């Protein structure tokens, strides 16, 4: 049985409520966000036109793309407003010892 990878992302103190940032994991950019002490990780690129979501806007659980204003639910990656039609993949994260970790890698 294979053991799941545990990849350190950043200290939980690095993101205040309502903040998000980009982290590099396995050579790819991952968006990490804090909403009310819940942490979420998704690809940092919009599924519509590839804009960096970390330069967009986070309002509650709604993530807006800075380019065409596509909207995603950060909890699930679901599209909640076009022009995007493809959801974003969500990566599992955990906190332990004051740090945030991504579980299992990006594949």
Residue pairs with C-beta under 8 A, 6 or more apart in sequence:
4 103
4 104
5 103
5 104
5 105
6 101
6 102
6 103
7 25
7 26
7 101
7 102
7 103
7 105
8 99
8 100
8 101
9 23
9 25
9 30
9 32
9 41
9 93
9 99
9 100
9 101
9 102
10 21
10 23
10 32
10 99
10 100
11 98
11 99
11 100
12 34
12 39
12 95
12 98
12 99
12 100
13 98
14 21
15 21
15 32
15 33
15 34
15 39
15 100
16 34
17 34
17 35
17 36
17 37
18 34
18 35
18 58
19 33
19 34
19 58
20 31
20 32
20 33
20 34
20 53
20 54
20 58
20 63
21 31
21 32
21 33
21 54
22 29
22 30
22 31
22 32
22 44
22 52
22 54
23 29
23 30
23 32
24 30
25 102
25 105
25 106
26 105
26 106
28 43
28 106
29 43
29 44
29 45
29 52
29 54
30 41
30 42
30 43
30 44
30 91
30 102
30 106
31 41
31 42
31 43
31 44
31 53
31 54
31 63
32 39
32 40
32 41
32 93
32 100
33 39
33 40
33 41
33 42
33 58
33 63
33 74
35 58
35 60
35 61
35 74
38 75
39 93
39 95
39 100
40 74
40 75
40 90
40 93
41 90
41 91
41 92
41 93
41 102
42 53
42 63
42 72
42 74
42 77
42 88
42 89
42 90
42 91
43 53
43 88
43 89
44 52
44 53
44 54
45 51
45 52
45 53
46 52
46 53
46 56
46 65
46 67
46 68
46 70
46 84
47 70
47 79
47 84
47 85
47 86
47 87
47 88
48 65
48 67
48 68
48 70
48 82
48 83
48 84
48 85
48 86
49 65
49 67
49 68
51 65
51 66
51 67
51 68
52 66
53 63
53 65
53 66
53 72
55 66
56 63
56 64
56 65
56 66
57 63
57 64
57 66
58 64
58 74
61 73
61 74
61 75
62 71
62 72
62 73
62 74
62 80
63 71
63 72
63 73
63 74
64 70
64 71
64 81
65 71
65 72
65 84
68 83
68 84
69 81
70 79
70 81
70 82
70 83
70 84
71 79
71 80
71 81
71 84
72 78
72 79
72 80
72 84
72 87
72 88
73 80
75 90
76 87
76 90
77 87
77 88
77 89
77 90
78 87
79 85
79 86
79 87
91 102
91 103
91 104
91 106
92 102
92 103
92 104
93 100
93 101
93 102
93 103
94 100
94 101
94 103
95 101
